[in-house]
Amino acid sequence: MLDHQPARRHQRDSGPRPARLRPLDVARVGAIGLRTRPIRAALSALGIAIGIAAMIAVLGITASSRLDLAHRLERYGTNLLTVTAGVDLRGEQAQLPDEAVDMVARIPDVEHVSAIGKVDAAVYRSDRVPASNTNGIAVLAARTDLRPAVGATLAGGAWLNRATERTTAVVLGATAARYLGIAEPGPDVRVWLGGQWFTVIGILAPVPLAGELDTAVFIGAPFAHDQLGFDGHMNTLYTRIAPHAVDDVRAKLGRTVNPEYPNEVRVERPSDALRVKEATDQTFTALLLGLGAVALLVGGVGVANTMIISVLERRGEIGWRRALGATKGQIRIQFLTEALLLSALGGAGGVLLGVAITTGYALTQGWPVAVPGWAQAAAVAATLFIGGIAGLYPAIRAARLSPTEALATP
């Protein structure tokens, strides 16, 4: 008997072996369930797509916003400081000294300095407009050197000069021009200001770092003093500093503007407000990413549910494949591949949808479009991970079915 054991062992070892599935065959077998039930597959993939699209859109819109902010800061600079009067010890509104502009101009590394003052007057499109309809437009007495100090550009016309600052000439801020219904300046374009007609000689483009100027109109300080009762006190100073010296100059501005009461002077950096806004936006970004992750999780549950139902419905198919020689491992790979393909389909659709949403929103805001490549790669990896987790249990369950049990199920 001992002599026959090696022969039996040889016969057992040399028996038929199950064929190995090539990667292409695995993909074809895994796609069977998607082809036979396309509507169910599409609805399951949609859950994944919604979660991925939400995350891609949030990250893309945030990246586009940051890129736009970086471009704006690069274009307008972070070296603008504003100086305003605070309150005195009695809690009353303080005033900047008359010589404040000249004092600041003497500071080394100050490139430009200018100022504006509030004029007690209102501006209207015509003298027939009720006095209460001011649209919140401020009338400001301005110096001729204001524009380079704040980095403003002209949308049309000209800025005040030594001649026009003493006449009935006015320059409109971008928003003020829109409120007044004026698109272009000209010798025949006039507004009613302080009980007399002023000619609109220019319109400013929006000033991102000094948004308060957009809703104002500007007249020459000498004319405002002589004809409109302007007291000559400037409310706000705009100072453009050499970039390397911003912090040093900022520390000494208060004492320079008002040496006797430096605590009554407020010094601000407008670009800091943009950065604060960006930090606030990051909080909302984290919240929206969390919502996108929840949607992605719900999509993964949908995939798992679809795969479990697929296993229950396809017991006959599983039984026939096992009876024809398919191993447990091959059945397991088939259903796991199907889950991965289903998730990958949703992930690809979600990435495309997220990029489309980001592009559309960025274009409407005038931002550059930026969708991080790492976000798209992470989205694909997340879908494959979700698909693997969602399909693991159904795949194991399908592999455990014996041929007789599967074929006996009605």
C-alpha positions as a printed NumPy array, in Angstrom:
array([[  0.   ,   0.   ,   0.   ],
       [  2.829,   2.328,   0.724],
       [  4.015,   1.99 ,  -2.868],
       [  0.661,   3.324,  -4.208],
       [  0.528,   6.488,  -2.047],
       [  2.987,   8.515,  -4.14 ],
       [  1.014,   7.658,  -7.236],
       [ -2.253,   8.8  ,  -5.687],
       [ -0.589,  11.984,  -4.465],
       [  0.791,  12.57 ,  -7.962],
       [ -2.637,  12.071,  -9.513],
       [ -4.205,  14.471,  -7.004],
       [ -1.527,  17.13 ,  -7.549],
       [ -1.708,  16.841, -11.329],
       [ -5.504,  17.297, -11.428],
       [ -7.182,  20.235, -13.25 ],
       [ -6.383,  23.613, -11.826],
       [ -8.837,  26.568, -11.993],
       [ -7.943,  29.104, -14.653],
       [ -6.456,  32.357, -13.453],
       [ -8.338,  35.521, -14.398],
       [ -6.344,  38.171, -16.179],
       [ -6.941,  41.825, -15.144],
       [ -8.981,  42.45 , -18.294],
       [-11.099,  39.378, -17.574],
       [-11.628,  40.583, -13.993],
       [-12.851,  43.954, -15.286],
       [-15.206,  42.308, -17.785],
       [-16.671,  39.955, -15.192],
       [-16.991,  42.769, -12.663],
       [-18.842,  44.919, -15.165],
       [-21.565,  42.313, -15.713],
       [-23.709,  43.644, -12.885],
       [-23.34 ,  47.236, -14.122],
       [-24.379,  46.34 , -17.669],
       [-27.351,  44.221, -16.65 ],
       [-28.717,  46.794, -14.158],
       [-27.697,  50.179, -15.562],
       [-30.347,  52.308, -13.806],
       [-29.554,  50.882, -10.383],
       [-25.836,  51.295, -11.039],
       [-26.322,  54.899, -12.15 ],
       [-28.356,  55.786,  -9.059],
       [-25.779,  54.18 ,  -6.761],
       [-22.936,  55.963,  -8.532],
       [-24.862,  59.229,  -8.219],
       [-24.559,  59.105,  -4.441],
       [-20.782,  58.856,  -4.723],
       [-20.741,  61.557,  -7.408],
       [-22.646,  64.041,  -5.258],
       [-20.244,  63.649,  -2.345],
       [-17.143,  63.918,  -4.544],
       [-18.569,  66.875,  -6.492],
       [-19.326,  68.721,  -3.261],
       [-15.802,  68.23 ,  -1.941],
       [-14.118,  69.092,  -5.255],
       [-16.294,  72.202,  -5.662],
       [-15.576,  73.416,  -2.128],
       [-11.828,  72.905,  -2.492],
       [-11.823,  74.354,  -6.012],
       [-13.817,  77.447,  -5.093],
       [-11.619,  77.993,  -2.025],
       [ -8.44 ,  77.625,  -4.089],
       [ -9.81 ,  79.995,  -6.734],
       [-10.712,  82.551,  -4.061],
       [ -7.248,  82.347,  -2.521],
       [ -5.599,  82.708,  -5.904],
       [ -7.731,  85.758,  -6.622],
       [ -6.797,  87.215,  -3.22 ],
       [ -3.105,  86.59 ,  -3.9  ],
       [ -3.406,  88.329,  -7.277],
       [ -5.218,  91.293,  -5.738],
       [ -2.669,  91.669,  -2.945],
       [  0.122,  91.431,  -5.482],
       [ -1.58 ,  94.012,  -7.706],
       [ -2.606,  96.508,  -5.041],
       [  0.066,  95.768,  -2.459],
       [ -0.022,  95.238,   1.293],
       [  1.83 ,  98.453,   2.066],
       [ -1.164, 100.787,   2.419],
       [ -1.925, 102.113,   5.902],
       [ -4.955, 104.192,   6.854],
       [ -4.982, 106.67 ,   9.72 ],
       [ -8.287, 107.802,  11.205],
       [ -9.303, 109.857,  14.209],
       [-10.555, 107.854,  17.163],
       [-12.221, 109.153,  20.317],
       [-10.744, 111.33 ,  23.015],
       [-10.72 , 110.695,  26.765],
       [-14.219, 112.133,  27.078],
       [-15.568, 109.668,  24.535],
       [-16.082, 112.331,  21.877],
       [-14.929, 112.173,  18.281],
       [-11.331, 113.338,  17.98 ],
       [ -9.818, 115.197,  15.042],
       [ -6.584, 114.746,  13.176],
       [ -4.247, 117.762,  13.426],
       [ -4.127, 120.037,  10.385],
       [ -0.424, 119.36 ,   9.901],
       [ -0.837, 115.55 ,  10.034],
       [ -0.188, 115.021,   6.309],
       [  3.011, 117.073,   6.355],
       [  4.221, 115.315,   9.504],
       [  3.695, 111.846,   8.01 ],
       [  5.366, 112.863,   4.75 ],
       [  8.596, 113.493,   6.699],
       [  8.814, 109.879,   7.879],
       [ 11.493, 107.934,   6.012],
       [ 10.175, 105.168,   3.727],
       [  6.801, 106.908,   3.226],
       [  6.233, 106.888,  -0.53 ],
       [  2.834, 108.63 ,  -0.735],
       [  0.502, 110.268,   1.745],
       [ -2.82 , 111.951,   1.167],
       [ -6.073, 112.634,   2.986],
       [ -9.821, 113.118,   2.63 ],
       [-12.328, 115.089,   4.682],
       [-16.081, 114.722,   5.079],
       [-18.129, 117.562,   3.57 ],
       [-21.575, 118.294,   4.957],
       [-23.387, 118.134,   1.625],
       [-25.368, 115.723,  -0.511],
       [-25.197, 114.855,  -4.196],
       [-28.083, 114.081,  -6.56 ],
       [-28.541, 113.325, -10.22 ],
       [-30.679, 116.445, -10.613],
       [-32.124, 119.255,  -8.54 ],
       [-35.555, 117.591,  -8.692],
       [-34.582, 114.597,  -6.529],
       [-35.992, 114.674,  -2.952],
       [-33.394, 115.595,  -0.365],
       [-33.884, 112.317,   1.496],
       [-32.781, 110.194,  -1.492],
       [-29.03 , 110.346,  -0.929],
       [-28.299, 106.66 ,  -1.68 ],
       [-25.693, 106.827,   1.074],
       [-23.229, 108.665,  -1.172],
       [-20.644, 110.651,   0.781],
       [-19.159, 113.921,  -0.401],
       [-15.43 , 114.073,   0.319],
       [-12.919, 116.868,   0.054],
       [ -9.85 , 115.333,  -1.578],
       [ -6.29 , 116.316,  -2.304],
       [ -4.815, 116.04 ,  -5.775],
       [ -2.341, 113.365,  -4.59 ],
       [ -5.013, 110.953,  -3.293],
       [ -5.029, 108.593,  -6.265],
       [ -1.418, 107.288,  -6.056],
       [ -1.696, 106.981,  -2.29 ],
       [ -4.633, 104.552,  -2.442],
       [ -3.626, 102.93 ,  -5.733],
       [ -6.817, 104.013,  -7.505],
       [ -7.197, 103.954, -11.264],
       [ -9.568, 105.845, -13.5  ],
       [-12.367, 104.097, -15.336],
       [-12.791, 107.243, -17.415],
       [-12.004, 110.935, -17.481],
       [ -9.437, 112.622, -15.252],
       [ -8.615, 113.155, -11.603],
       [ -8.594, 116.479,  -9.813],
       [ -5.623, 118.755, -10.517],
       [ -4.477, 122.175,  -9.305],
       [ -6.913, 123.888, -11.631],
       [-10.028, 121.756, -11.202],
       [ -9.723, 121.446,  -7.433],
       [-10.853, 125.067,  -7.159],
       [-13.842, 124.741,  -9.498],
       [-17.173, 122.937,  -9.63 ],
       [-15.559, 119.706, -10.786],
       [-16.347, 116.336,  -9.271],
       [-14.973, 112.798,  -9.588],
       [-17.26 , 109.858,  -8.81 ],
       [-16.436, 106.608,  -7.076],
       [-17.344, 103.43 ,  -8.971],
       [-20.426, 102.584,  -6.891],
       [-21.518, 106.222,  -6.609],
       [-21.466, 106.546, -10.394],
       [-23.694, 103.499, -10.683],
       [-26.125, 104.834,  -8.094],
       [-26.318, 108.141,  -9.936],
       [-26.804, 106.43 , -13.283],
       [-23.667, 107.903, -14.848],
       [-21.59 , 105.676, -17.119],
       [-19.11 , 108.176, -18.552],
       [-17.828, 111.614, -17.57 ],
       [-18.078, 114.568, -19.888],
       [-18.499, 118.342, -20.086],
       [-22.263, 117.947, -20.359],
       [-22.582, 115.422, -17.502],
       [-23.509, 117.182, -14.287],
       [-24.695, 116.39 , -10.771],
       [-26.45 , 118.553,  -8.205],
       [-24.19 , 118.988,  -5.167],
       [-24.498, 121.429,  -2.294],
       [-27.096, 123.535,  -4.092],
       [-25.16 , 123.976,  -7.343],
       [-24.23 , 122.075, -10.474],
       [-20.924, 120.227, -10.709],
       [-19.376, 118.808, -13.859],
       [-18.349, 115.154, -13.717],
       [-14.754, 115.1  , -14.943],
       [-13.861, 111.531, -13.977],
       [-15.007, 108.169, -12.628],
       [-12.786, 105.916, -10.521],
       [-12.491, 102.187, -10.937],
       [-13.218, 100.141,  -7.775],
       [-10.59 , 100.557,  -5.066],
       [-10.284,  97.153,  -3.321],
       [ -8.146,  98.357,  -0.409],
       [-10.286, 101.438,   0.265],
       [-13.82 , 100.352,  -0.438],
       [-15.262, 103.4  ,   1.322],
       [-14.1  , 105.487,  -1.632],
       [-16.319, 103.569,  -4.045],
       [-19.482, 105.085,  -2.56 ],
       [-18.193, 108.658,  -2.489],
       [-17.808, 111.655,  -4.771],
       [-14.72 , 113.854,  -4.62 ],
       [-14.342, 117.584,  -4.919],
       [-11.285, 119.738,  -4.429],
       [-10.468, 120.594,  -0.815],
       [ -9.892, 124.32 ,  -1.595],
       [-13.311, 124.675,  -3.264],
       [-15.013, 122.747,  -0.462],
       [-13.424, 125.093,   2.083],
       [-14.289, 128.291,   0.217],
       [-17.786, 127.447,  -1.045],
       [-19.277, 124.569,   0.966],
       [-18.253, 125.323,   4.542],
       [-15.659, 122.561,   4.847],
       [-13.67 , 123.166,   8.044],
       [-10.44 , 121.766,   6.595],
       [-10.13 , 118.865,   9.048],
       [ -9.195, 115.649,   7.294],
       [-10.873, 112.499,   8.613],
       [ -8.681, 109.846,   7.024],
       [ -5.052, 109.687,   5.922],
       [ -3.846, 107.169,   3.358],
       [ -0.156, 106.33 ,   3.522],
       [  1.761, 104.17 ,   1.07 ],
       [  4.898, 102.742,   2.699],
       [  7.967, 101.055,   1.249],
       [  7.175,  97.324,   1.568],
       [ 10.157,  96.507,   3.777],
       [  9.304,  99.222,   6.322],
       [  5.553,  98.78 ,   6.814],
       [  5.754,  97.426,  10.361],
       [  8.27 , 100.048,  11.51 ],
       [  6.276, 102.954,  10.088],
       [  3.027, 101.538,  11.43 ],
       [  4.466, 101.534,  14.941],
       [  5.352, 105.225,  14.815],
       [  2.415, 106.647,  12.829],
       [  0.214, 107.358,  15.838],
       [  2.897, 109.379,  17.63 ],
       [  3.765, 111.213,  14.421],
       [  0.212, 112.192,  13.506],
       [ -0.713, 113.35 ,  17.007],
       [  2.317, 113.534,  19.305],
       [  0.255, 114.891,  22.215],
       [ -2.533, 112.297,  22.072],
       [ -1.347, 109.257,  20.065],
       [ -4.076, 107.129,  21.671],
       [ -6.657, 109.15 ,  19.708],
       [ -5.268, 107.863,  16.413],
       [ -6.236, 104.556,  14.8  ],
       [ -3.84 , 102.954,  12.323],
       [ -5.091, 100.092,  10.176],
       [ -3.793,  97.986,   7.328],
       [ -6.602,  97.355,   4.795],
       [ -4.989,  94.214,   3.406],
       [ -5.35 ,  92.64 ,   6.869],
       [ -9.128,  92.819,   6.471],
       [ -8.854,  90.754,   3.297],
       [ -6.791,  88.161,   5.138],
       [ -9.316,  88.049,   7.987],
       [-12.06 ,  87.452,   5.439],
       [-10.011,  84.63 ,   3.98 ],
       [ -9.613,  83.088,   7.441],
       [-13.381,  83.319,   7.94 ],
       [-13.949,  81.639,   4.592],
       [-11.726,  78.757,   5.71 ],
       [-14.149,  78.017,   8.554],
       [-17.027,  77.69 ,   6.108],
       [-14.794,  75.586,   3.872],
       [-14.216,  73.103,   6.689],
       [-17.96 ,  72.93 ,   7.342],
       [-18.783,  72.337,   3.676],
       [-16.079,  69.693,   3.421],
       [-17.698,  67.92 ,   6.353],
       [-21.038,  67.972,   4.57 ],
       [-19.371,  66.616,   1.433],
       [-17.804,  63.805,   3.467],
       [-21.225,  62.912,   4.878],
       [-22.659,  62.819,   1.359],
       [-19.761,  60.592,   0.283],
       [-20.42 ,  58.258,   3.221],
       [-24.098,  58.063,   2.29 ],
       [-23.038,  57.228,  -1.27 ],
       [-20.826,  54.437,   0.059],
       [-23.752,  53.005,   2.018],
       [-25.766,  53.086,  -1.212],
       [-23.069,  51.129,  -3.012],
       [-22.975,  48.548,  -0.221],
       [-26.749,  48.209,  -0.324],
       [-26.695,  47.764,  -4.103],
       [-24.013,  45.092,  -3.911],
       [-25.831,  43.118,  -1.186],
       [-29.022,  43.128,  -3.233],
       [-27.001,  42.12 ,  -6.285],
       [-25.607,  39.101,  -4.436],
       [-29.094,  38.026,  -3.355],
       [-30.497,  38.416,  -6.868],
       [-27.621,  36.635,  -8.588],
       [-27.364,  33.496,  -6.502],
       [-28.159,  31.406,  -9.555],
       [-25.308,  32.98 , -11.49 ],
       [-22.954,  32.409,  -8.558],
       [-24.054,  28.766,  -8.327],
       [-23.483,  28.09 , -12.018],
       [-20.049,  29.725, -11.935],
       [-19.038,  27.71 ,  -8.887],
       [-20.369,  24.528, -10.526],
       [-18.317,  25.283, -13.648],
       [-15.123,  25.608, -11.605],
       [-14.931,  29.188, -10.34 ],
       [-13.172,  29.398,  -6.979],
       [-14.264,  31.378,  -3.948],
       [-11.476,  33.805,  -4.618],
       [-12.673,  34.46 ,  -8.165],
       [-16.262,  35.053,  -6.99 ],
       [-14.937,  37.377,  -4.312],
       [-12.83 ,  39.287,  -6.833],
       [-15.781,  39.555,  -9.237],
       [-18.078,  41.298,  -6.766],
       [-15.314,  43.389,  -5.215],
       [-14.341,  44.579,  -8.705],
       [-17.964,  45.404,  -9.438],
       [-18.12 ,  47.589,  -6.323],
       [-14.856,  49.317,  -7.244],
       [-16.048,  49.984, -10.797],
       [-19.341,  51.351,  -9.481],
       [-17.54 ,  53.7  ,  -7.08 ],
       [-14.985,  54.712,  -9.714],
       [-17.823,  55.587, -12.075],
       [-19.373,  57.824,  -9.428],
       [-15.993,  59.307,  -8.514],
       [-15.155,  60.214, -12.113],
       [-18.557,  61.807, -12.581],
       [-18.174,  63.656,  -9.285],
       [-14.77 ,  65.062, -10.251],
       [-16.099,  66.301, -13.591],
       [-19.165,  67.813, -11.914],
       [-17.057,  69.453,  -9.202],
       [-14.684,  70.968, -11.765],
       [-17.656,  72.257, -13.771],
       [-19.219,  73.862, -10.666],
       [-15.913,  75.45 ,  -9.685],
       [-15.33 ,  76.794, -13.186],
       [-18.823,  78.234, -13.473],
       [-18.726,  79.92 , -10.063],
       [-15.203,  81.292, -10.515],
       [-16.072,  82.775, -13.901],
       [-19.175,  84.488, -12.502],
       [-17.02 ,  86.045,  -9.753],
       [-14.244,  87.044, -12.141],
       [-11.751,  84.755, -10.362],
       [ -9.055,  82.607, -11.931],
       [-10.056,  78.934, -11.999],
       [ -8.   ,  76.694,  -9.729],
       [ -8.858,  73.065,  -8.941],
       [ -5.989,  71.454,  -6.978],
       [ -4.622,  68.337,  -8.616],
       [ -4.14 ,  66.704,  -5.233],
       [ -7.857,  67.155,  -4.545],
       [ -8.774,  65.31 ,  -7.733],
       [ -6.302,  62.525,  -6.959],
       [ -7.606,  62.299,  -3.387],
       [-11.162,  62.114,  -4.718],
       [-10.29 ,  59.141,  -6.905],
       [ -8.489,  57.455,  -4.004],
       [-11.46 ,  58.12 ,  -1.709],
       [-13.905,  56.56 ,  -4.153],
       [-11.768,  53.446,  -4.515],
       [-11.468,  53.188,  -0.738],
       [-15.216,  53.635,  -0.284],
       [-15.871,  51.11 ,  -3.046],
       [-13.514,  48.586,  -1.469],
       [-15.097,  48.94 ,   1.97 ],
       [-18.632,  48.918,   0.568],
       [-18.027,  45.857,  -1.615],
       [-15.983,  43.801,   0.833],
       [-18.832,  42.22 ,   2.797],
       [-21.034,  41.476,  -0.238],
       [-18.016,  39.927,  -1.989],
       [-17.229,  37.702,   1.009],
       [-20.888,  36.744,   1.298],
       [-21.066,  35.791,  -2.376],
       [-17.872,  33.716,  -2.117],
       [-19.261,  31.731,   0.823],
       [-22.224,  30.444,  -1.188],
       [-21.763,  26.776,  -2.136],
       [-22.865,  25.683,  -5.643],
       [-25.678,  23.502,  -4.26 ],
       [-26.961,  26.248,  -1.944],
       [-26.886,  28.853,  -4.704],
       [-28.563,  26.659,  -7.322],
       [-31.194,  25.459,  -4.87 ],
       [-32.321,  29.018,  -4.119],
       [-35.422,  29.877,  -6.155]])
